[in-house]
């Protein structure tokens, strides 16, 4: 099973990659105490942690949302043929992502909206594809929704120095600028209402313009949190940031706010990179949180 119904809205998981990402747990989320990793090991293995190598397993995936007759993509993964010298795992990938999207019933020209929760390399890659040595929009009929703060931060013309240094070299140029030049972007600020059930809001910290997408249909709720969480262990330790967070204090505050909202509204938390069932329900646990249950999706079992 790769789809979940939330009232009148359907969400389908489109896989690009699942497997080891070259980080030990203490490297990707260094703020988590060792004992937390050890206590959580029984349910982190094997979907989130390889039992042999002790390397983190993670997914790169896109969430396809069907709402009010439109096809909406949340984040677009790493993409094919991208030059990523500082991110070797995503360097010159050649996956069948578009075929998997078509298996779900959606061709590139059928996509109405693309949401980039933020502009890291593994969230914008399929915004474009290589055609005659030029990067062109993959989804020619879509509006690409990008937070303006995020667009301005990563635009090389503005001279910002991100915490990751050159780790996102070429990303703006090959995956963001082409869709902007084509007139397909909508740069939103603070919040943006997509339709009656879908709303984007600013969630800064991981990056200056990071955002989340909230879904509400009937009594069902979900929140797509991008990179607010890299590991389920951060649900247990909400003050623990990943090594990629630009603003540590801001990321902690945003994570607590969004997890609190999810717990209080019985909303499914849908991160970008969770393997396994892909998403979780959370509950408050004193000043922290706990996993209440997992999404009813078939766990990834093979690396790809």
C-alpha positions in Angstrom: 0.0 0.0 0.0 1.4 3.4 -1.1 -1.6 5.7 -0.6 -3.6 7.1 2.3 -7.0 8.8 2.2 -7.5 11.8 4.3 -11.2 12.7 3.9 -11.5 13.8 0.3 -7.7 14.1 -0.2 -5.4 11.2 -1.2 -1.7 11.1 -0.5 0.6 8.7 -2.4 4.3 8.1 -1.7 6.6 8.1 -4.8 10.0 6.6 -4.1 13.3 7.8 -5.5 15.9 6.3 -3.2 15.9 4.3 0.0 19.1 3.0 1.7 22.2 4.1 3.6 23.2 7.7 3.5 26.6 7.4 4.9 26.0 8.9 8.4 26.1 7.3 11.8 23.2 8.3 14.0 25.4 10.6 16.2 26.7 12.3 13.0 23.4 13.2 11.4 21.7 14.2 14.7 24.6 14.9 17.1 22.4 16.4 19.9 20.7 13.1 20.7 22.1 11.4 23.8 23.7 8.0 23.2 21.2 6.3 25.6 18.3 7.6 23.5 19.7 5.9 20.4 20.3 2.7 22.3 16.8 2.7 23.8 15.2 3.3 20.4 17.3 0.8 18.6 14.6 -1.9 18.8 12.3 0.1 16.5 14.9 2.0 14.5 16.3 -1.2 13.1 16.1 -2.0 10.2 14.0 0.7 8.5 15.9 3.7 10.0 19.2 2.1 11.0 21.2 -0.7 9.3 21.9 -3.4 12.0 25.2 -4.4 10.5 26.9 -1.2 9.5 25.1 1.1 12.1 24.6 3.6 9.3 21.4 5.6 9.0 18.9 4.4 6.4 16.8 7.2 4.9 14.4 7.7 2.0 14.3 10.3 -0.7 10.6 10.5 -1.8 7.9 12.8 -3.2 4.4 13.0 -1.8 1.8 13.1 -4.5 -1.4 14.8 -3.2 -4.7 14.7 -5.1 -6.9 17.5 -3.9 -9.9 19.3 -5.5 -9.0 17.7 -8.9 -5.4 18.8 -8.9 -2.1 16.8 -8.7 0.3 18.3 -6.2 3.9 17.2 -5.5 5.6 17.9 -2.2 9.3 18.1 -2.8 11.0 16.6 -5.8 14.0 14.6 -4.5 17.5 14.6 -5.9 16.9 14.4 -9.6 18.8 12.7 -12.4 22.1 13.8 -14.0 22.8 16.6 -11.5 26.4 17.7 -10.8 26.7 17.3 -7.1 30.5 17.2 -6.3 29.9 17.8 -2.5 27.0 15.4 -2.2 28.3 12.2 -3.9 25.2 10.1 -3.1 23.1 12.4 -5.3 25.8 13.0 -8.0 24.7 12.0 -11.5 21.8 9.8 -10.3 19.9 7.9 -13.0 16.7 6.6 -11.4 13.2 5.7 -12.7 11.4 8.2 -10.6 9.3 9.6 -13.4 8.2 6.1 -14.3 7.1 5.5 -10.7 5.2 8.7 -10.8 3.5 7.6 -14.0 2.7 4.2 -12.4 0.7 6.3 -9.8 -1.3 7.7 -12.8 0.5 11.1 -13.2 2.6 12.2 -16.1 4.8 15.3 -15.8 2.4 17.4 -17.8 -0.4 16.3 -15.4 1.2 18.0 -12.4 -0.6 21.2 -11.4 1.5 22.3 -8.4 5.0 21.6 -7.1 5.8 22.5 -3.5 9.4 22.9 -2.4 9.4 22.9 1.4 12.9 24.3 1.2 15.7 24.4 -1.4 18.2 21.7 -0.3 19.6 19.6 -3.1 17.4 16.5 -2.3 14.2 18.5 -2.3 14.3 20.2 -5.7 16.1 17.9 -8.0 13.2 16.8 -10.2 12.1 20.4 -10.6 14.1 20.2 -13.8 15.5 17.6 -16.2 18.3 17.7 -18.8 17.2 18.3 -22.4 19.8 19.1 -25.1 22.3 20.0 -22.4 19.9 22.6 -20.9 17.9 22.3 -17.6 14.2 22.7 -18.4 11.1 22.4 -16.1 10.1 18.8 -15.6 6.5 19.8 -14.9 5.7 22.4 -17.6 2.1 23.1 -16.6 2.8 23.4 -12.8 3.1 26.3 -10.5 6.2 25.9 -8.4 5.5 27.2 -4.8 8.7 28.4 -3.2 9.1 30.4 0.0 10.4 33.8 -1.0 12.8 33.9 2.0 14.2 30.6 0.9 14.6 31.7 -2.7 16.4 34.9 -1.7 18.7 33.0 0.8 19.9 30.5 -1.8 20.1 32.8 -4.7 23.9 33.2 -5.4 23.3 36.8 -6.4 22.6 37.7 -2.8 25.9 36.4 -1.4 24.7 34.5 1.6 27.0 31.9 3.2 25.0 28.8 4.3 26.2 26.6 7.1 26.7 23.7 4.7 29.2 25.8 2.7 29.5 24.5 -0.8 27.4 21.5 -0.1 24.6 22.8 -2.3 26.8 23.9 -5.2 24.9 24.2 -8.5 21.5 23.5 -6.9 19.9 26.9 -7.4 21.4 27.2 -10.9 20.1 23.9 -12.2 17.0 23.2 -10.2 15.5 26.6 -9.2 16.6 29.3 -11.6 15.3 27.5 -14.7 11.7 27.2 -13.4 11.8 30.8 -12.3 13.1 32.0 -15.7 10.2 30.1 -17.3 7.7 32.1 -15.2 6.5 29.0 -13.3 7.3 30.1 -9.7 5.1 31.7 -7.1 7.3 33.1 -4.3 5.1 33.2 -1.2 5.6 34.8 2.2 4.4 33.9 5.7 1.6 31.6 4.5 -0.2 30.5 1.4 -3.6 28.8 1.0 -3.6 26.3 -1.8 -7.2 25.1 -1.4 -9.7 24.4 1.3 -7.7 21.6 2.7 -4.1 22.6 2.1 -2.1 25.4 3.6 1.6 26.3 3.5 3.2 28.2 6.4 6.6 29.4 7.3 8.6 27.1 9.6 12.1 28.6 9.7 15.1 27.1 11.4 16.4 24.2 9.3 16.8 26.8 6.6 15.7 30.4 6.8 12.7 29.8 4.6 11.7 26.3 5.5 8.0 25.6 5.4 5.4 23.0 6.3 2.2 22.0 4.6 -0.8 21.3 6.7 -3.7 19.1 5.4 -7.2 19.1 6.8 -10.1 17.2 5.3 -13.1 16.2 7.4 -11.7 15.0 10.7 -8.4 14.0 9.2 -5.2 16.0 9.7 -1.6 15.7 8.5 1.5 17.9 8.3 4.3 17.6 5.8 7.4 18.7 7.7 10.2 18.5 5.2 13.5 18.2 7.1 12.1 19.2 10.5 12.9 15.6 11.3 15.7 13.4 9.9 15.2 10.6 12.3 12.2 9.4 14.4 14.5 9.7 17.4 14.0 13.5 17.1 10.4 12.9 18.2 11.7 11.6 21.5 14.3 14.4 21.6 12.6 17.5 20.0 15.5 19.8 20.9 18.0 17.8 18.9 18.8 19.3 15.5 20.3 17.6 12.5 23.8 18.6 11.4 22.2 20.5 8.4 20.2 23.1 10.4 21.1 26.7 9.6 19.5 28.2 12.8 19.7 25.7 15.7 17.6 27.8 18.1 15.0 28.5 15.4 14.9 24.8 14.3 14.3 23.7 17.9 11.4 26.1 18.4 9.8 25.2 15.1 10.1 21.5 15.8 8.4 21.8 19.2 5.7 24.0 17.8 4.8 21.7 14.9 5.1 18.5 16.9 2.9 20.0 19.5 0.3 21.0 16.9 0.4 17.5 15.5 -0.1 15.9 18.9 -2.9 18.2 19.8 -4.8 17.7 16.5 -4.1 13.9 16.0 -2.3 14.8 12.8 0.0 12.4 10.9 3.6 13.8 10.8 5.0 13.3 7.3 8.8 14.0 7.0 10.7 14.0 3.8 13.1 11.2 4.6 11.6 8.6 6.8 11.9 5.1 5.5 9.7 2.4 6.9 6.1 3.4 7.0 7.1 6.9 6.0 5.2 8.9 8.6 4.0 8.7 12.3 1.4 9.9 14.7 2.8 11.5 17.8 1.7 12.2 21.4 3.0 14.4 24.1 5.2 12.7 26.6 5.9 15.2 29.4 8.0 17.9 27.9 8.8 15.7 24.9 6.9 13.5 22.5 6.5 9.9 21.6 5.5 7.8 18.6 1.8 6.8 18.9 1.7 4.8 15.7 3.0 4.5 12.2 1.3 5.4 8.9 -0.5 2.5 7.1 2.0 2.4 4.3 4.0 -0.7 3.3 7.5 -0.3 4.6 10.4 -0.2 2.2 12.3 -3.4 2.5 14.9 -3.2 -0.3 17.6 -0.6 -0.8 17.6 1.3 -4.1 
